[in-house]
Amino acid sequence: MFFRGLRFFLNLMIFSTCWVGTPLAFAANDCSCPQIQCNSCQIQSNLEFYTEKCGRSGRVKSCSRPLCVDQNPLPKNCQASQPDPNQRVPASTVTAKVKAPNQPKTPLGTVILAIGHVFVNRDNTESRLYINNKVFEGDAIRTSPDAKFKAVLLDKSEVLLMPNSKTVLNKKLEQKSEGTVIELMYGTVRSKVTKASLPNPNGFKFEVHTPSAVAGVRGTDFVTTYYEGSQITKVQTLEGEVQLSDKKRVEKVNIPGGYYASFVLDSQSPDRHQASLKYVDEGFLTPLAKLNTEQLKDIVSQVTDEPSKEMAVIYALKEPVICSKPSAQFNQCSWQCVGNSRKNKNCRTDLPNVRCVRKRCNANGEWAEETRLPAQEAHDCPAHGLRVERCDY
């Protein structure tokens, strides 16, 4: 009887281990996350995060698992893997390729200001933008209500994107001459344009496009706002001169420093017979209006590098600190360069013992989901110390 009972107990332990991966005696209280890595034939294209209950205490564990895709091209002795039906892989990562290191993109400029949460969508992948990051042609940049973004372009012109705004950066104009095009999808952008970007015989060297109008630069400092709801484009010139026109460039108005004008869709027109309005098929241009001294000061104070009062209120309303060492709020992340020498000015992940590590402040108020970031994301880690920001995924 003793041996028969012992055999039953051993069989039960083996069954429980095979079924749940750990003995039943420990599974009830196990809140650790499984360590999953891509194999040598794959690369990690993204991370998938999930939260589930664990243990008998009702605690919650937050875990992550990598989304793996085959390297392209596949290394020798590797076979294409079969898709996992349980893995939710974004469509943009299915055809992910290893970028050739000898074919880098040419940047359009450099980020010199990133207050709050500034995001860039590049190659169908959205990530955070930080100071000293590069911006490239086709980048879609958006700012949240607590954010401002500023970049200096290759010709030393400056672009300042205000809160709740979105723009796309391009570098070629319709007149077949090289230049810069800022496509303002919504919100407000201030542009300070250098003399190197002033007009040439082939057309303007710097333009701001909205879904309904075009602002071509004939000066140095101006503010463009596109009101998405009413579809109105407004241009306020602080210095120099800007030409505002409809998308087809049929009707135009030159706006000198200290004046403003707007392009309004025809549906907004109160009276098509107003002689002062310049009509086109899609809408009309308003006449020039002068900005008085107080209005100019107000515009300059609003469209500035400094955080606004509204942004300060948003910061004050953020959720309380729940994680410690370092202090952080729910869903904030910390970045740390581990093993980096004091003499290094950057996180040297090219060295064998140096790694850029990210953690997340989870619902239990604990630092979890420790992830070693790939070398191309090492710029997220400061060379020394810790950085705590809203998570970049």
Steps between C-alpha positions, in 0.01 A plus 500: 500500500783738584670457161166522316424832676850631429465414129164687485655810659797501260270460198290792624809723532621409150153564353472840666849600381429402138160666498576845644881508480551504880390280791148567628634577847677811363283597202230655717733769630735543201480859363822494301493571126625240253830589334441477123762593240522489121718226357825562313319504162258776604497863610270668750270733306292618794377414850153381598393582856228320695361502854341205683419385852741268677509314829231465764548854635331662200819681396549612143808434293600709198717311253636541151589264220698580185343507155756314290541499122750322280813690404499613140704359343505184710844400633648175381364180659174681588155405382197724474287464812130419492271782624373458854117524493500620863744785441347834399761638262429847355475501122785750477742253662424194286740613227757657732851502357839555651605844375827511316744700715664653192176665378401752769231759437606863465350705785308822436588645839555451873264524797603788729188507720260225612281606792243240606392212277615545140448206263632416154349248258776363279466193276158424657652491850430766762757590764602788727719789387767645727758778484788427257292243304509539123189562286465362148295553186151357542502516881151563640549689827220566748486670837266415787325775704803517733766522230703730276750401232774698330749395233780682320523405132811458289479862375470623864126576467296416811162328529305527827194272533249602766286272726225290335660528156616265226730555203684300234850600387596489131787644302386548138259751351257474211713742295769228469747692713639374827364659813296431810126432523327492838165323463290625792216250554354689798612743770760777492859524378742794517767518231816710517657480156859596417604698195633179347137386465361816337339478152697424186390521130363142519266571792497524879764312698279467808124439511237400753213295354167438669216282364348812341773760438870577439723754676817583303778680680616844394635586844632362822251452785133400475232290671265262317188352661262246347165461675401144413133536596426814296778431243638853521867579434629811679841660444643769731826658383729628774790607275556512125228387258302181431284417198174316579308327222248224435634150425489563122673838544225682309442784747781643713556761766835629627505540879771742627630514856237610751204374294294181466256340255311172467380255239144381569304224328204625295254339745614757758427799274233739636455680167660416164445858381741664743741689274787478752515120485703310237295197392614172346308177441588353841466810717619856547789708636424763762643851461808605697445595863751690710628369834536767765787507748310312771392228256858452380626468858225250577588285196870500583428409864280206393719364220817467704737228620384528862227276653162675511270539803267238348787252477587563865140413597520174303821405681333575835205270421715195425444182699682459834840339549467126576849360427817583691878484446458684267162668554253455215133498407298212358613405149813713518829339401858533617807477279847419634831425331642207697874432502594827331834660591502845659721631223244414227277785388247263338351162589761276333287195421757407237716378793435144622417585864284809436123483453208745485229376740138615513250423780131589544311616810210252511156493665644354823738795544799283412775535243452211255543391137876550498594510132840526338455738207673440165809699416315734261287624793796569729444875461198459734738424788698780666872433525474516880214498751132429437237660277127466577244589232168380364556160339583508128264218398 
